[in-house]
Amino acid sequence: MSAFIEEHRARFGVEPICRVLDVSASAFYHRASGRRSARVVEDERLLERIRKVHGELGLRLPAHLERAAPARRARRARPRSTADAPARDPGRQAARQAVAHHHARPEALRAPDLVERDFTATGPDALWVADFTYLRCWEGLVFFAFVIDVYSRRIVGWQFAPHMRTDLVLDALRMALSRRSAGADVQLIHHSDAGSQYTSYAFNQVLDDHGVLASIGSVGDAFDNAMAESFVDSFKTELIADRVWRTRTQLELAIVEYVAWFNNDRLHSALGDIPPAEFEALYAAQNRALVLTTKSITETN
């Protein structure tokens, strides 16, 4: 494309050629000068921050992000007016397709519903709920899978990707399993909807390998996974807040920052208006005090 513009610019001019070809004249000038655009520089900076956060959390970086920097350098810049046009937004149509394909397989063997809409727990790591959702940016969709501890409302595992294959929810589960452990007095239950990702053999094999009980609600009933559904509503409302992301990298960084805020700073009315991390810290402190008291009484007697 650049070679064609360069070849004919003397006759027709750069701007007229770019208008006919529906490409960015500024992108051509940037490419011709050898300078990187501000957008490319910003994307690379954001990508490095995401790599750092993923490394600290022990989370595998999605493969498409590893390719993000060189891919963006090669990608043609897209005019803002084109990206803003609702009828031409590829993410809008893709989002409709994504929702249509988030369904249960009738032939799949499903675990029983062990929760029955009772989203309460007496301590951490006794009951987890899981789901996944999506957000849009100019480059398309970002799918976000999460696992929440019912006791503290803490996001204990999560992952994002440009797809909604089983690997997406598996990575979120593996992260939770690597960072947490089952409760001392009860067997850990993992509850989800009947989506094909959660009824897959690969997903249930990982649950079995770690001694986690699978629980699945009925098909097409949001109340059977109400806590996860409620989180999705809060997540989209609080994260979007009239913001628009140009790239998946920017949106994914926003998700990383949201998870950290949700766990450590967001006040939850169900927890007495304190964050999940603080709520769990109080639980641990109370348990230590109880153990010390019991030990002291035993030694005295």
N, C-alpha and C positions, 0 to 999 in steps of 0.2 A: 504494500500500500504506500509506504513512504517513498519507495523508488518511483512509483507511478506519479506521485505528486511532484517529486523533484524533477522528473523528466518533463512535465508539462507546466510547471509553475511560471516559466518565463512567458508562455503564450497566454495562459488563462488567469494566472494569479493563484496563490495558495487558498485564500478564503473561498472564492467561488468553487474551486475543485472540492474542497472539504464540505461545502454545503450540498453539492450534488451527490457526493459519496456518503453523506450523513456521518461524517467523522469529525473529531475535534481538531480545529486548527492549532489550538494551543498545545495539544498533545504532539502534533507534528513538529512544532517548533522546539518543544522540549527534547524530543527524540533526536532531532537534527543537531541540537546544540550539545548533546551528550550529557546534559544535566538530568538528574532524577527529579520527578515531580514531587511536590509537597505531599501529595497523597501517598505515593510509594514510600517516601521516607517515614510518614506517620504509620502506615501499615506495618512496616518492618519494626518500628519501635514498639507497637502494640503486640506484635507477634512475639518479640523477645520477652515482654512482660508476661504474656500467657505461658511461654515456655518455663519461665522462672517459677510462676505459681504452681504449674503442673508438677514441676520437679520437686517442690517443697511438699506437695500433697501426695507424691508417689503415684500420680495419675498419668496414664499414657496419653501423650498428645495425639489427637486425631491425625491420620495420615495426610489429609488434605491441607492441614495447617503446616506440615513440614514442607509441603510444596508451595505454600502460599506466596512467599516472597518472590521466587523466580517467576511464578505464574503471573503475579501482578505486574512484574516488569515487562512481561511479554504481552499482557492484555491491552487492547485498545481502550483508551479513556472514553468514558461514556458521557455525553452531554447531560447536564442536570435536567434540562427541559424534557428530555426523553425519559429519564428515570422517574420523573415526577408524574408522568402521564398515567393515570390509573388503568386505562384500557390496555396499555402496553407493558404493564408491570408483570414480569414473569413470575415473581413470588406470589402474586395474588391468585393466579390460576393454579400454581403448584400447591398452594395452601389448600385449595378445594380438593385437589387430588389426594393430598396427604390425609385429610380428614376421612375421605371416602375409603382409604385403605387401612385405617386403624380399626380393625374388626376382629372378631373371634372366628376361629375355624370350627364349624359344627362337628367335624370328625375328631377333633382333638380331645384327649383325655384331660379332664380338669380336676384339680384338687378341690376338696370340699371347702365351703365357707366356714372357717373356724372363728371368725370375728362376729358375724351377724350384726353388723352396724354398731358394735360396742367398741368405740375407739377410746379405750382407757387402758392404762397400764400402771402397775404399782412401782415400777422402776425402769431405768434405761435398759435397752436391748432385750426387751421382752416381746415387743410387737413393733414391726416396721410396716409402713405402707409405701407403695411405690406406684409410679406412673410416669408418663412422659408427655411433653407438649412441644409446641413449636413457636418461633417468632420469625418475622420476616425482616429482611434487609434488602437493599437494592440488588444484591447478588443472588438472592434466593432465600431459602429457608435454613434455619438452624434448629435442629431438634435437641431438646434438653430432657434427659432422663434423670430421675431423682429417687432417693430412698430417704424417708423421714422416720425418725424415732417418735413413736406416738407419745411416750411419756414426756419428753422435753420439747417436741416439735422441731428438733434439730435436724438439719439436712446432713445425714451421715455418709451418704454416697451420692455421686452425681457424675454425669458425663454429657458432652454435647458432640454432635456430628451433623453432617449435611444429609444424613439418611436416618431411617427408622428401623433398620435391621436389628436382629436379635443382639448383635454385638453392642449396640447402644445401651440397652438395659442391662446386659451382662457386665459391661464395664462399670456401670453405676453400682451394681450389686457387689462386684469384686472389690471396689474401693471401700464400700461399707464393711465388708467382711475383713478387709485387711486392717482397718482402723478401729474396729469394735469387736466385742465378744458377746456371746450369749449371756443372758442374765444368770445369776448364780442359782436361783431357786426354780426357774421355769425354763421351758424350752422356747427358743426364739421362734416367732411366727413371722413370716413374710407374706403380706397381703397385697393383692393387686386386682386389677380387673381381668377379664377373660381374653385380652388381646393375644394374638398369636405369638407375640414375642415372649410372653410370660407362660404360655402353655407349651413352648418348644421343649424338645428333649434336652438340648444343650443347657437351657436355663435351669431346668429342674434337676439336671445332673449336678450342677454346681451347688444347688440347695441341699441335695442329698449328701454330697461330699462333705459339707460343713455341718450336717446335722440340724438344718433349719427346716421347720415345717412350712410347707406351701399352703396358702389359703387364697381362694379366688372367689370373688363375688359373682352374682348372676349376670347374664348378658344384658347389656343395654340399660342397666340401672345404676345411675350415678351415685345414689345413696349408699350402695354397697361398698363404695370406696370414697366416702364423703370427705374424709380428711385430706386425701390427696387432691380431690377435685377443688376443695376450698383453697388449698395452697396454690393450685394453678391460677385460680382467679386473682389471688393476692399478688402472685408473681408477675402476671401480665399487667395488672393495674399499676403496681408500684414501680416496675422496671420500665414500662413504656413511657408513661408520664409525658406524652406528646413529643417524645424523642424519636429521631429517625437515624438509622445506621446505614452508612454507605456500603460497608463491607462486612463479611462474616467475621473477620478478625475483630473488628470493633464491637460487634454484637457479642461475640464470645467473651471478650474481656469484660464487657458489662455484666454478663452472667456470672463470671468469676467474682467480681466485686460485689454483686448482689448476694451471692451465697455467703460470703464472709460477713457482710452487714447483717443478713438475716440471722445467722447463727450467733453473732457476738454483740450486736447492738440493737436490733429491732426488739421493741417491747411487745410482749404477747399478753393480751388480757387473760387468756386461759391459764397463764403461768403467774398471775399476780403482777402483771406489768413489769416483768424482768425478761432479759434475753434467754434463749435456750442454754447457752454456755454457762451463764450464771446459775440457772435453775439446776443444771446437772452438778455444778460445783457445790451448791447447797446440799443436794442429795448425798454427795460423797462425804461432805463434812459431817452431816448428821449420822451417817452410817459409821464413820470413824468414832464419833463420840459414843454411839451406842455400843460399839465393840469394846471400847475402853472402859465404859461403865460396867458392862457385863463381866469383863475380865477382873475389874477391881472387886466386884461383889463376890465372884468366885474365889478369889485369893483370900478375901476376908473371912469367908466361911471355912 
